[in-house]
C-alpha cells in the first residue's frame, strides 16, 4: 500500500493514484524495443565527463521526442544507471545519463561512494554545474524536443534532480527515487520552475523525518507543484536489485515499490509531456 503527502496548492497526485497502472500502456511514448546506445564525452569547466546516450529504436530521421536526463546513484555512472537509461529509450524517450563524478571515477565500494557523493552534497554549486552540463548535452541532441524535458534520479541522483530544479532549470519536471531529501537553503525553492514527483520509501532510515519536513516546507513556501508518494514497507534503494533483500540493513530491493514508482513516473510523464 502506498500513501501520499502533498504540499503544493494543487494535489495532482490525488488524481493520479486511483488510475489503473495498466493505463501506462496508453501513453504517447510507446515501448520502442531495442535501443541505440553510445558513450558521450563532454566537459563541465575543466572536468572531463563520460555520459551515456540511449535512443529509441523506432526513431525516424528528423523526428523529435521528449528527453529524459538520468542522474546516477552514489555508485556513479555504472551498469544500473545505464540499464535505466535504456529502459527510458525503450519507452520512446531520448535518454541521457549524466556523469557527475567525472571520466574514470567509478567507486568500487561504499567508502569510495561516500567520498564521491559527499563532494557534491557539500558543494551544491558544483553539483548544479555538473547537472546543468549534462542537461545541455541532452538538449543538444538532434532528436530531443527541448521544450519537453524531464530528469530522474536515484538516491544521490534523487537529490541531484531536486538540485537541478532548484537551479532554475527550464524543464517540465523531475522525479526523485529514494533520494536524499533536505533543505540546505530554503530560499532556493523559489527558483523551481517545474513539477516535482518524489517516490520515497516510507521506512527509509537514511532520510530523517525532520529533513523531509524541511523539504516539504520549502516546496510549500515556494508553491511548487509537488507530488510526494510514500511506499509502505520500502526502505532505501528500493528500485535496485543489487541492494539485496534484507530491509533490516536499511537499503533493500522492493519489487512492489519498484514497479509502482516506475508506473507513477510514467503517469507523471504523461501529464507533463502532454
Rosetta blueprint (number, residue, H / E / L):
1 X L
2 X E
3 X E
4 X E
5 X E
6 X L
7 X L
8 X L
9 X L
10 X L
11 X L
12 X H
13 X H
14 X H
15 X H
16 X H
17 X H
18 X L
19 X L
20 X L
21 X H
22 X H
23 X H
24 X H
25 X H
26 X H
27 X L
28 X L
29 X L
30 X L
31 X L
32 X L
33 X L
34 X L
35 X E
36 X E
37 X E
38 X E
39 X E
40 X E
41 X E
42 X E
43 X E
44 X E
45 X L
46 X L
47 X E
48 X E
49 X E
50 X E
51 X E
52 X E
53 X E
54 X E
55 X E
56 X E
57 X L
58 X L
59 X L
60 X L
61 X L
62 X L
63 X L
64 X L
65 X E
66 X E
67 X E
68 X E
69 X E
70 X E
71 X E
72 X L
73 X L
74 X L
75 X L
76 X L
77 X L
78 X L
79 X H
80 X H
81 X H
82 X H
83 X H
84 X H
85 X H
86 X H
87 X H
88 X H
89 X H
90 X H
91 X L
92 X L
93 X L
94 X E
95 X E
96 X E
97 X E
98 X L
99 X L
100 X L
101 X L
102 X L
103 X L
104 X L
105 X L
106 X L
107 X L
108 X L
109 X L
110 X H
111 X H
112 X H
113 X H
114 X H
115 X H
116 X H
117 X H
118 X H
119 X H
120 X H
121 X H
122 X H
123 X L
124 X H
125 X H
126 X H
127 X H
128 X H
129 X H
130 X H
131 X H
132 X H
133 X H
134 X H
135 X H
136 X H
137 X H
138 X H
139 X H
140 X L
141 X L
142 X L
143 X L
144 X E
145 X E
146 X E
147 X E
148 X E
149 X E
150 X E
151 X E
152 X E
153 X E
154 X E
155 X L
156 X H
157 X H
158 X H
159 X H
160 X H
161 X H
162 X H
163 X H
164 X H
165 X H
166 X H
167 X L
168 X L
169 X L
170 X L
171 X L
172 X L
173 X E
174 X E
175 X E
176 X E
177 X E
178 X L
179 X L
180 X L
181 X L
182 X L
183 X L
184 X L
185 X L
186 X H
187 X H
188 X H
189 X H
190 X H
191 X H
192 X L
193 X L
194 X L
195 X E
196 X E
197 X E
198 X E
199 X E
200 X E
201 X E
202 X L
203 X L
204 X L
205 X L
206 X L
207 X L
208 X L
209 X H
210 X H
211 X H
212 X H
213 X H
214 X H
215 X H
216 X H
217 X H
218 X H
219 X H
220 X H
221 X H
222 X L
223 X L
224 X L
225 X L
226 X E
227 X E
228 X E
229 X E
230 X E
231 X E
232 X L
233 X L
234 X L
235 X L
236 X E
237 X L
238 X L
239 X L
240 X L
241 X H
242 X H
243 X H
244 X L
245 X L
246 X L
247 X H
248 X H
249 X H
250 X L
251 X E
252 X L
253 X L
254 X L
255 X H
256 X H
257 X H
258 X H
259 X H
260 X H
261 X H
262 X H
263 X H
264 X H
265 X H
266 X H
267 X H
268 X H
269 X H
270 X H
271 X H
272 X H
273 X L
274 X L
